[in-house]
Amino acid sequence: MGRYPLKTAIGEYMNATKDCYSPMTISNRQAVLGRIDREYAKLRETSPSLSADPARWREDEIVAILVSIRERGLSHASQLAELRVLKGLLRFLGNPIMDTMKARMPHVFPKAVYQRGQSLTENQLAAVLKSAENLKGWKGEYAKFLFASYAYTGLRLNELVMAERQDLDEKNWTICVSHPKGERTYGQRRVVPIPEPLRSIVVRFLKARELVLAEQGLVETGPLVFPERKPTKHMSRYTVQKWNRELREKSGIKFTIHGLRRTYGQTLLNRGVSIDAVSLALGHASTVTTERHYCRKDADLARLEINRAFERSVSGPSVNSPKIERRDELPGYA
């Protein structure tokens, strides 16, 4: 593979998989593998015995990389994410060393620690949306629509900024997720309802959107949300993240767009929606992901439901009800 076999292998792997994943996934994988390439070059400066060719890597090379990743102070989840990307590269090269090591010595790999992030309370969410109202002009209208939509539909960051105008159905009050996470592989389109608290915000946004288009001499355009001066382009996710930081400062509430997604799931669950329905609305393949990473029944609500269940049982017949004759007391039984 020439003078730089790892760099060459990364290039071949990325080129071979570029049509299989979304641009954001490709970008993230490129960043991870580029970082591993740079760190591994430093490792070989101090340990020349490490193989330069990833197709020939064995336990020593993988252990050195594991230590390097761990020393960066990443969380276990981030370490696992980087190792998954590396495993994909090695499998592409026909090198099963990471699978072999995982089977033989699982203790050397970081363990997955699942922890659900915080959800916003209704008062906190109201404060965030109020701070969006204080943004002037077009920016304020768009920001309030975006952040209210994240909180009341549970859409991911990209799922909303990549939405088309035709995806929004204000007659039936639904929005079609036409660009779901993993759309080139496992992702599936889904239709999410637009609940009552969001509808007036949607109407107001559509009116503001019409005015922006009219100023550009346009009647309609494809993207649902677009930059003010570029109506044929989708809104940049980085712009939305910038607004996220601005709203955090204005509202005094620390939150993320993903946190709004969790807030949506937790709100539904707290209001009696089944975990299966919540999981479907969030676009998860199973309820395991929903409960592990997003939301779970509130402890106070769980205790209330348990008490109600036993209160209902008090009025029902007892297992040892005197009205039910015992078998040994019936005639004909010895």
Secondary structure as UniProt FT lines:
FT   HELIX           5..17
FT   TURN            18..20
FT   HELIX           23..46
FT   TURN            48..49
FT   HELIX           54..56
FT   HELIX           59..71
FT   TURN            72..73
FT   HELIX           76..92
FT   TURN            93..94
FT   HELIX           97..104
FT   HELIX           106..108
FT   HELIX           122..133
FT   HELIX           137..153
FT   HELIX           157..161
FT   HELIX           165..167
FT   STRAND          168..169
FT   TURN            170..173
FT   STRAND          174..177
FT   TURN            181..186
FT   STRAND          190..193
FT   HELIX           196..215
FT   TURN            216..217
FT   TURN            228..229
FT   TURN            231..232
FT   HELIX           237..251
FT   HELIX           257..270
FT   TURN            271..272
FT   HELIX           275..282
FT   HELIX           287..289
FT   HELIX           290..294
FT   HELIX           299..314
FT   TURN            319..320
FT   TURN            322..323
FT   HELIX           327..329
FT   TURN            331..332
//
